[in-house]
Amino acid sequence: MSPAFGRQVCFIGVIMYRPFGLESAYKDYFCAVDEIMRRFDGRPHWGKIFNLDRQDFAAQYPKWEEFAALRKSLDPKGMFLNPFLKSLFA
């Protein structure tokens, strides 16, 4: 499930300063970044904030279905799924 699978890649890191105790519009910011990256067929880093759903991943990752089946076979009760991963795999 590497963002680099099957193609040459360039990694672009996008960050936003979030001052402690203050609200910031980080969700809007990262949604805008997602929109830009989709135009270039970008795949997100799994450890970063992004706004993709199951259909987006299935379209972007050539072996998505195989990975989902393997994940389920190794964790049939979903012990290692958090709420976000449940939205992708459950």
N, C-alpha and C positions, 0 to 999 in steps of 0.2 A: 504494500500500500504506500510505497514511496512516491512522493510527488514527482520524482525524477524517472520513474519506471518507463522504459520504452522510448525515451527521447532525450535529446540534448537539452540541458536546462541552464537557466541563470536564476539564482535566488535573489529576491529583492525583499529586504526587511523593512517593514513599516511599523513605526512606533508612535505613541502619543503620550505626552507627559500628562499624568493624572495626579495633581497635587493632593496630598493627604488631607482628608476631611472636606474637600471641595468637589462639587459635582462638575462633570465635564460631558461634552456631547460625544463621547467615544464611540457609542453605538452607531450614530449617524456617520461618523468619520470612517469606521471600519466597513460599514455597508457601502459607502462610496468607493472605498478601495476594492472591495469585492466586485463591484460592478465594473470597474476599470480592468481588473485582472481577468474577469470572464471574457472580455473582448479579445484578450490575447491568449485564451485557452489556459490561463494560469490555474495551477492546483495549489491549494493552501497547505501550509505546514500544519500538521495535526495538533501541535502544541500551542497554536496561536488562535486568536479570536477570528471567527469567520461566520458567514451567514448562509451556509449551504444546507440543503436537505438531502434526503436519501436519493431522490431522482437526480439531483445535481451530481452527487458522487458516482452514481451508476453510469452517468453519461461521461464523466471525466476520467474514471479509472477503468481501463480495459478489462481487468480481472476482478471487478467488484463482486460479481455474483459468486465466483469461486472463493473469494476471500470470506464473504458472508457465510457461505456454507461451511467452510473450514472453521471459522470462528464459532459457529453454532455447534459443530461437532465436538470442539474442544471445551466448550463452556455451555452445555445444553440448558442449564438452569439460569444462565445469565448472571452468575455471581460477580463477574468482572465488568458488568455494564453499569455505567452511571446514567443519570437521566438523559444527558446529551447522546451518549452512545445508544441507549435504548431507542431514541428517536430515529437513529440510523439503521439499527440492526434488528429491532424487535418487531 
